[in-house]
Amino acid sequence: MDQIQQRFTEWLVPGQIPLTAEQLAQFERYYELLVEWNEKMNLTGITERADVYEKHFYDSLTLAFHVPVQQLESIIDVGSGAGFPGIPLKIAFPHLKLTILDSLNKRISFLTEVSEQLGLDGVTCIHGRAEEWGRNKAHREQYDLACARAVAKLNVLNEFCLPFVKVKGYFAAMKGMHSEEEITQAAHSLKVLGGVVEKQPSLTLPVEQSSRHIVLIQKLKATPNKYPRKPGTPLKQPL
């Protein structure tokens, strides 16, 4: 374990997330694949090793500081991009059944390769849009937790993500700075889709000191069958 990984494990102590040597090796291989594939396609603008560990790996795992991930069985990462937060959560909590959904097939190819190279069991990578898969009976209201990191505004994200969540399950929107206006704008969509904001923890990244904010939403009732609407509509006409 070098200095970067040592620091990474220390950051995770408050969240009670211990990592084995094997898990640290998986994170390192993930980093190598990210940089390798990033030369062929645009996965991330962050490629410095220390920055990836802080701004991608640690940032993804902070979700487990506020959600009882150890007690969950199934999660879906909507609009996963380069695999955040889904892959780091799967490495740290191997028991999870993880579904990754992204609209770009090249990213799904990358994430499939990552899952195979890291030896991650119970990972399903799906190419497509949330509006389509949220109506699929195999995925609708099947997950303990849906998460999305820096994908869209909350009133749009609610329609993308809440249809996947079981009643009494959770949706976690991982954001940059806190926006009271965004929360206010999302109030109607939450009411329509069956969710309620449970808490909104904030944190600061340990080195860069930039702000992060999680909106944790519990789903109290089933989402009406008319949602999500057809692809493109939630973005054009947010609830």
N, C-alpha and C positions, 0 to 999 in steps of 0.2 A: 504494500500500500504506500503510495507516494503522498506528498503534501496535499495535493488537490483532493485526492480521495479521503485522506485523513480529515480534512476540513469538512468535506461533504458529510461524512459520518457524524461528525460533531454537531453539525447543523440539525441533524435528524434526531438527536437525543431528546429535545423537548417534546417531540411528537411520539417518542417511544417506538422508533422504527429502527431496530437493529438490522444490520446487513452482514451476511456471511461473506467469506472470501469468494465463493461462487457467484453470489449476487453482484459483488463489486466487479468481478470479471465480466459479467453480463453487461453491466453499465458501460464498461470500457469498450467492449466489442460493439455495443450500440453506438457509442461515440465514433468509433472507427468507420462503421458502415454509413453513418450520417454524413461524415466528411467525404467519404468515397463517392456516395451517390449524389451528394450535393454538387459535385463537379459536372455531373451529367444533367441534373435537373434542379430547379429552384425549390429546395426544401426549407432552408432557413438562412437568414442573414447572419446568424450567430454561429461561428465555427471555431473560435478560440476555445481550447479545451476547458480552461477554467470557467469561461463564460457559459459553455454548454452545461457544465455541472451545476452552476448556480441558477442560470436563467431558464433552463429547460428541465433538468433532472430534479433539482431541489424544489423549484417552483411547482412542478407537477405533484410532488409528494406532499406539499403543504396541505393539499386537500384532505389527506389522512389525519392531519392535526385536528380537523373539525368535523369529520364524518367518520363513524365507526366502521371503517373499511374491513376490519378483521371479521366483523359480524355479517358482512354482505356476501352474497353468492355470485351475483351477475351484475356486470356494468356494461354500459355502451358509451363509447367515446364518439361524439357526433362532430363531424368536420375535423377529424383528427390531425390532418396535415402530416407532419413528420412523426406523429405518434404520441403527441402530448395532450393530456396527461396519461393516456391509457397504458402505454408500454412501461413507463416507470412504475406505475401502480402495480402492474402485473408482475414486474421483476421483484418488487418489494413484498408483494402479497400473492404468492404463487397459487393460492387456492382459488383465486378469482376466475370466473368464466368471463372473458373479455370479448366483446364485439366492437370492432372498429369500423366506422362508416365514413367514407370520404367520396366526394364527387369526381375526383381525378384518378383515373385508373393507374397512372404511373406511380402515384403515391401509394396506392394499394399494393402494387408490385413491390415497392420498397418495403412496406410494412410486413408483407408476407415473407420476404427474404429475412427481415430482422427477426421475426418470430421463429423461423426455421433455424437460423444461425445461432440464436440464443437458446434454442431448445425449449421454447415456451409452449407448454401444452394448454389446450383450452382457449385458444385465440382464434376468432373468426374474423376475417377481413372482407368487408363488403364494399363493392363499388356501386355508388348510386346516390340519390338525393334523399334527404330526411323526409321530404314531403311524400315520397313514394313508399319508402320502407316503413314509415310510421303508420301506414294503412295495412301493412302486411301482418296477417294474423300470427305468424311465427315470431314476430317482434313487437307487435303492439301490446303495451301494458305487460311486458315480460321481464322487465329489469328492476332490480333493487335501486340502482343508481344510474342516471344519465349524466354525463358531464360534457361541457364544451368550454374550450379555452380560446378566448379572443376571436370568436367567430362572427358575431353580429350583435346588434342591440338586443336588450333583454326582451322587449315586446315581440321581437321576431324569434329569438331563441326559444322562448316559451312554447311557441307553436311547433318549432322543429323538434324539441326534446321531450316535452311532457307527454305526448302520445306514447312514447316508449316505456314510460315509468308505471310500475304497478301502483295501485292505490296503497297509500301508506309508505311508498317509496320516495326517493329524493331526486331532485335535479340540482346540480351544482354548476352555476355559471362562474367561470374564473375570469376575472376582469383586471384591468389596470387600476387606475384611480377610482375611488368611490364617486358615483354620480347619483345624487338624490333625484335629479330630473329624470334620469333613465328609469329609476325605480318607480317614480310616479307615473311615467308614461306606460309602464308595464302593468299597472294595477288592473286595468280592464281585461287584458289577456289572461292574467292569473285567474280572475274571477270566472271567465268563460271556460278556461281549460282545466280548472279544478285544483289549482295550486295556491299555496300561501307561503309568503316569505317567513322562514323560521329564524334565521339569523344572518348577519352580514359581517363576518370577521374580516379584519384587514391585517396586513403584515407588510414589513419592509424587507427587501432582499438584503442579506447580510453584508455584502461587499458593495454592490452598486447603489444600494439604498433607495431603489425605486419602489414605488407603492404597488401593492397587489391587494385585491379585494375579491372576496368570494360571496356570491349571493346563493344561499342555500334555501331551496324551496321544497316544501313537502307537498306531495300530492294527496289531497283529501278525498277526492271523488273522481270517478271515471271521466275521461275526456270525451265530449260528445263526438259521435261518429263522423260528423261533417269536417272534423279537423284531424290532421292538417289539410289545408286546402291544396289545390293543384300546384305543381312546381312553379316557383317564381312569385306566386301571389302573396305569401307572407312578407317577402321583402318589399314588394311594390305597394301593398295595402296592409300594413301592420295592424293587428287588432288594437 
